[in-house]
Amino acid sequence: MKDIRTNNIERFLGYSQLYDQNRPIPPDDIINILTRYLGQRPKRVVDVGCGTGLSSFIWLNQADEIIGVEPNDDMRETANSQWRAQQEPKSLRFVKGMSDHLDLESESVDILTCSQSFHWMDPQPTLHEFARVLSEGGVFAAYDCDWPPTFTKEVENSYRNLISLADSRVSELVQTDRLAFKWNKEKHLQQIQDSGLFQFSKEIVFHHWECCDAIRYSNIALSQGGLQTAIKLGANDLNDPIKEFQSQVHQAFDGQSQDILFSYRMRIGIK
């Protein structure tokens, strides 16, 4: 029997390129907000559950050292490929690791982030480990996008319906003990507060416009873990709904690129 941790890691096998090429790049707001709360340029930033490194590369030239921690080999290899493509910046490295057992010295981290990832981690053991490695006054931030990205009501409804259909198929095709498990994002702030490890906590909401074409918008939906899991399980009955969604998106974009609004929710804790 597999445990939740293994199931959650394996959920992200096999589509790292699709993920990396289409997911939004975290905006500069994150750097500006967290650096201001820290009160100085960070010496060490650690990005846990960093995936393909989209949330790690943003700290280049903004911190002395950046460490991306990712347990999934596929995701981490894509991050390393991007690192090599950027001439192997010496301030950034990617390592294999788990959120509740970081190979880092105590009180050695200024800023620790989880981008689109904290809901895959057992919150209380993870927060205790984060508090161990954070310096006094260090900042933890878990931030997530709202899905789907804001566009039109018709496209967004179709996006939600497709993801819901995929999730239903996964629950039918997978034994309960093999299902990935995610903790409720709405309770991230409460988890931070309940830990008793942070002197200050807050939720911050902000938005960022990014240019998308129809292919990218469609691929953002296809990069959702539930849909990818259903595809990997052979849910071929999703082929027609996927094609219908893609066709609707192409019709809505009408051959043009569009500015799309991505909404972020960031929960922070200051040690």
C-alpha positions as CSV (number, residue, x, y, z in Angstrom):
1,M,0.0,0.0,0.0
2,K,1.3,3.4,-1.0
3,D,1.2,6.3,1.5
4,I,-0.2,9.7,0.8
5,R,3.3,11.2,0.4
6,T,4.1,8.8,-2.5
7,N,0.8,9.3,-4.1
8,N,1.2,13.0,-4.1
9,I,4.7,12.9,-5.6
10,E,3.6,10.4,-8.3
11,R,0.7,12.6,-9.3
12,F,3.2,15.0,-11.0
13,L,5.0,12.3,-13.1
14,G,5.0,12.6,-16.9
15,Y,4.0,16.2,-17.8
16,S,6.7,18.5,-16.5
17,Q,7.3,20.1,-19.9
18,L,3.6,20.9,-20.3
19,Y,3.5,22.4,-16.8
20,D,6.7,24.4,-17.3
21,Q,5.8,25.8,-20.7
22,N,2.2,27.0,-19.8
23,R,1.9,27.7,-16.1
24,P,2.2,31.4,-15.0
25,I,5.5,32.8,-13.9
26,P,5.0,34.1,-10.3
27,P,5.0,37.9,-10.5
28,D,7.5,40.4,-9.0
29,D,4.8,41.3,-6.4
30,I,5.9,38.2,-4.5
31,I,9.5,39.3,-4.3
32,N,8.6,42.8,-3.4
33,I,6.2,41.9,-0.6
34,L,8.3,39.2,1.0
35,T,11.5,41.2,0.8
36,R,9.8,44.2,2.5
37,Y,8.5,42.0,5.3
38,L,12.0,40.6,5.8
39,G,13.4,44.1,5.9
40,Q,16.5,43.4,3.8
41,R,17.8,41.6,0.8
42,P,17.5,37.8,1.6
43,K,20.7,35.9,1.9
44,R,19.0,32.5,1.4
45,V,15.7,31.8,-0.2
46,V,14.3,28.2,-0.2
47,D,11.5,27.3,-2.5
48,V,9.9,24.0,-1.3
49,G,7.8,22.0,-3.8
50,C,9.4,24.1,-6.5
51,G,8.3,21.8,-9.4
52,T,10.0,22.9,-12.6
53,G,11.5,25.9,-10.9
54,L,9.2,28.6,-12.2
55,S,9.0,30.0,-8.6
56,S,12.7,29.6,-8.0
57,F,14.2,31.4,-11.0
58,I,12.3,34.6,-10.1
59,W,14.7,35.1,-7.2
60,L,17.8,35.3,-9.4
61,N,19.6,38.6,-8.7
62,Q,17.2,39.1,-5.8
63,A,18.9,36.9,-3.2
64,D,22.4,35.6,-2.6
65,E,21.4,32.0,-2.7
66,I,18.3,30.2,-3.9
67,I,17.6,26.5,-3.3
68,G,14.7,24.8,-5.0
69,V,13.5,21.6,-3.2
70,E,11.4,19.1,-5.2
71,P,10.8,15.4,-4.5
72,N,9.5,14.6,-8.0
73,D,12.3,13.5,-10.3
74,D,10.6,14.6,-13.6
75,M,9.8,18.1,-12.3
76,R,13.3,18.5,-10.8
77,E,15.0,17.4,-14.1
78,T,13.0,20.0,-16.0
79,A,14.1,22.6,-13.5
80,N,17.7,21.5,-13.9
81,S,17.3,21.7,-17.7
82,Q,16.2,25.3,-17.5
83,W,19.1,26.0,-15.1
84,R,21.5,24.7,-17.6
85,A,19.8,26.7,-20.4
86,Q,20.4,29.8,-18.3
87,Q,24.2,29.2,-18.1
88,E,24.0,27.4,-14.7
89,P,23.7,30.4,-12.4
90,K,25.9,29.7,-9.3
91,S,23.4,31.3,-6.9
92,L,20.7,28.7,-7.7
93,R,20.5,24.9,-7.2
94,F,17.8,22.3,-7.2
95,V,17.8,19.4,-4.7
96,K,15.6,16.4,-3.9
97,G,13.9,16.7,-0.6
98,M,10.7,16.5,1.4
99,S,9.0,19.4,3.1
100,D,9.1,17.9,6.6
101,H,12.8,16.9,6.4
102,L,14.9,19.6,4.8
103,D,18.7,19.1,4.6
104,L,19.3,22.6,5.9
105,E,20.9,24.1,9.0
106,S,18.6,25.5,11.7
107,E,17.9,29.2,11.4
108,S,19.7,29.4,8.0
109,V,16.8,30.6,5.7
110,D,15.5,34.2,5.3
111,I,12.5,33.5,3.0
112,L,10.8,30.1,2.4
113,T,8.1,29.8,-0.2
114,C,5.7,27.2,-1.4
115,S,4.2,28.1,-4.8
116,Q,1.1,26.0,-5.7
117,S,2.5,23.3,-3.5
118,F,1.7,23.7,0.3
119,H,-1.7,21.9,-0.1
120,W,0.3,18.7,-1.0
121,M,2.2,18.8,2.3
122,D,1.1,17.6,5.7
123,P,0.8,21.1,7.2
124,Q,1.9,20.8,10.8
125,P,5.0,18.6,10.5
126,T,5.9,20.8,7.5
127,L,5.4,24.1,9.4
128,H,7.5,22.8,12.3
129,E,10.4,22.0,9.9
130,F,10.0,25.4,8.2
131,A,10.2,27.1,11.5
132,R,13.3,25.2,12.4
133,V,15.2,26.3,9.3
134,L,13.9,29.9,9.2
135,S,16.0,32.6,10.9
136,E,14.4,34.9,13.5
137,G,12.2,37.3,11.6
138,G,12.3,34.9,8.5
139,V,9.3,34.8,6.3
140,F,7.3,31.8,5.1
141,A,4.8,32.3,2.2
142,A,2.4,29.8,0.6
143,Y,0.9,31.2,-2.5
144,D,-1.5,29.8,-5.1
145,C,-3.3,30.8,-8.2
146,D,-7.1,30.7,-8.5
147,W,-8.2,28.3,-11.3
148,P,-9.4,28.9,-13.9
149,P,-7.6,32.2,-14.9
150,T,-10.1,35.0,-15.5
151,F,-11.3,35.2,-19.1
152,T,-15.0,34.7,-20.1
153,K,-17.8,33.1,-18.1
154,E,-18.4,30.5,-20.9
155,V,-14.8,29.4,-21.1
156,E,-14.3,29.4,-17.3
157,N,-17.5,27.3,-16.8
158,S,-16.2,24.8,-19.4
159,Y,-12.8,24.7,-17.7
160,R,-14.4,23.9,-14.4
161,N,-16.7,21.3,-15.9
162,L,-13.7,19.5,-17.6
163,I,-11.7,19.4,-14.4
164,S,-14.7,18.2,-12.4
165,L,-15.3,15.4,-15.0
166,A,-11.6,14.4,-14.8
167,D,-11.7,14.3,-11.0
168,S,-14.8,12.1,-11.1
169,R,-13.1,9.7,-13.5
170,V,-10.0,9.5,-11.3
171,S,-12.1,8.6,-8.2
172,E,-13.8,5.9,-10.3
173,L,-10.5,4.4,-11.7
174,V,-8.2,4.6,-8.6
175,Q,-8.4,2.7,-5.4
176,T,-8.8,5.1,-2.4
177,D,-5.4,4.2,-0.9
178,R,-3.8,5.2,-4.2
179,L,-5.4,8.6,-4.6
180,A,-3.4,11.8,-4.1
181,F,-4.6,13.9,-1.2
182,K,-4.5,17.7,-0.9
183,W,-5.1,19.7,2.2
184,N,-7.6,22.6,2.0
185,K,-6.0,25.8,0.7
186,E,-8.7,27.8,2.5
187,K,-7.2,26.6,5.8
188,H,-3.6,27.5,5.0
189,L,-3.7,30.7,7.2
190,Q,-5.4,28.8,10.0
191,Q,-2.7,26.1,9.9
192,I,0.0,28.8,10.2
193,Q,-1.8,30.4,13.1
194,D,-2.6,27.1,14.8
195,S,1.1,26.0,14.7
196,G,2.0,28.7,17.2
197,L,5.3,29.1,15.4
198,F,4.9,32.5,13.9
199,Q,4.6,35.9,15.5
200,F,2.7,37.4,12.6
201,S,0.4,36.0,9.9
202,K,-1.7,37.4,7.1
203,E,-3.5,36.6,3.9
204,I,-2.6,38.8,0.9
205,V,-4.6,38.8,-2.4
206,F,-3.1,40.3,-5.6
207,H,-3.5,39.9,-9.4
208,H,-1.3,39.8,-12.4
209,W,-2.0,40.1,-16.1
210,E,-0.2,37.7,-18.5
211,C,-0.5,37.4,-22.3
212,C,-2.0,34.1,-23.4
213,D,-3.0,32.6,-26.8
214,A,-5.6,29.9,-27.1
215,I,-3.1,27.1,-27.0
216,R,-1.6,28.2,-23.8
217,Y,-4.9,28.8,-22.1
218,S,-6.1,25.3,-23.1
219,N,-2.8,23.8,-21.9
220,I,-3.1,25.5,-18.5
221,A,-6.3,23.4,-18.1
222,L,-4.5,20.3,-19.4
223,S,-1.6,20.8,-16.9
224,Q,-4.0,20.4,-14.0
225,G,-3.0,17.3,-12.0
226,G,-6.4,15.7,-11.9
227,L,-6.8,15.8,-15.7
228,Q,-3.3,14.5,-16.2
229,T,-4.0,11.7,-13.8
230,A,-7.2,10.7,-15.6
231,I,-5.4,10.7,-19.0
232,K,-2.6,8.5,-17.6
233,L,-5.2,6.1,-16.2
234,G,-6.6,5.7,-19.8
235,A,-9.8,7.7,-19.4
236,N,-10.3,7.9,-23.2
237,D,-13.8,9.1,-22.8
238,L,-12.3,12.5,-21.9
239,N,-10.9,12.9,-25.4
240,D,-14.1,14.4,-26.8
241,P,-14.7,16.8,-23.9
242,I,-11.0,18.0,-24.1
243,K,-11.4,18.6,-27.8
244,E,-14.6,20.5,-27.3
245,F,-13.0,22.6,-24.6
246,Q,-10.0,23.4,-26.9
247,S,-12.3,24.3,-29.7
248,Q,-14.3,26.6,-27.5
249,V,-11.1,28.3,-26.3
250,H,-9.8,28.8,-29.8
251,Q,-13.2,30.3,-30.9
252,A,-13.1,32.7,-27.9
253,F,-9.6,33.9,-28.6
254,D,-10.4,34.3,-32.3
255,G,-6.8,33.9,-33.4
256,Q,-5.6,36.7,-31.1
257,S,-3.5,36.7,-28.0
258,Q,-5.3,38.1,-25.0
259,D,-4.3,39.6,-21.6
260,I,-5.5,37.1,-19.0
261,L,-5.9,37.9,-15.3
262,F,-4.3,35.5,-12.8
263,S,-5.4,35.9,-9.2
264,Y,-3.1,35.0,-6.3
265,R,-3.7,34.2,-2.7
266,M,-0.6,34.3,-0.4
267,R,-0.6,33.3,3.2
268,I,2.4,34.3,5.2
269,G,3.9,33.7,8.6
270,I,6.8,35.6,10.1
271,K,8.9,33.7,12.7
